[in-house]
C-alpha cells in the first residue's frame, strides 16, 4: 500500500483559506468603512444644508425686525402728524371764537367794573376784577349770561377791600365759553 502524505496539502489548504479569510476580512472592513464614510458624508451634508437654511431664516428675520422697527417709527410719525393736524384744525375752528370772546368781554363790562386777570382752562374762563359795588358785578354777570358766546357765569368770590372809604369789591367769577354754532349742532344732533 502506498502511503500518501496529506499534511502539506492540508497545510496549503489552510493557508489558502486563511488568505481568503484575510482578504474577505479586509474587504469587509473596507466596505464597512466606505459605508460609514458615506453615511457620515450624507449626515454632514444634511447638517450643512440645515445650517444654511437656518442662516437664511435668521437673515430674513433680521430684515423683518428692521422693517417692523421702521413701521413703528412711521406709526409714531403718523400719530404725531395727526395730533398736529387736529391741533391745527382746532385752532382754525376756534379762531373766530377768540375774536368773539374778546368782543363779548369788552362789550359786556359795565361802567364801574375793571377786569384785572383773565385765565382760560379748556372752555372755562376765570375772571378776576374790581367793581365799585356789588350791583355792578351783578349787572356784569347778567350781561355775560345774555351773550351768545359765553354761558353759565358763576361768582366764586366777592369781598370788599376798603369798607370805610371807597368800598371797592374784588371778585372772581368763572364762565363757560360756548358758540352759537355749537348749540345749533347740539340741537340737530339731539333731533336725530
TAMO-V324577 format. One record per helix or strand of 3 or more residues. SS is the DSSP state (helix for helix, strand for strand). FROM is the first residue (numbers start at 0). LEN is the number of residues. If there is no record, write none. Layout:
ss->{SS,SS}
from->{FROM,FROM}
len->{LEN,LEN}
This chain:
ss->{helix,strand,strand,helix,strand,strand,helix}
from->{6,112,123,133,149,168,179}
len->{102,9,8,12,11,9,12}
